[in-house]
């Protein structure tokens, strides 16, 4: 990795930490990303990370794909949050009947 790539990667990580710290920051997710399944968005995000790490993109391109990466990351987090909220635990009561409850419910 050359020096410019290392600087870009370091800047990317610093920006990522700043975004992560500010939980009030709401990322606007474009419709093309909203239409993606989790696996598609994750793959696109991994491609962006590879491109940034390669150092083969210009500074302008780095900024553009970093922005898209932030949008993809937010989309993936939303998908995971939705999936987590839908997961339920099946329980069997003493009389043998089955019911469901949220996975993290305290008994």
PyMOL commands that set and color helices and strands:
alter all, ss='L'
color gray80, all
select helices_A, chain A and resi 3-21+31-34+38-54+59-86
alter helices_A, ss='H'
color red, helices_A
select strands_A, chain A and resi 88-92+98-102
alter strands_A, ss='S'
color yellow, strands_A
deselect
rebuild
show_as cartoon
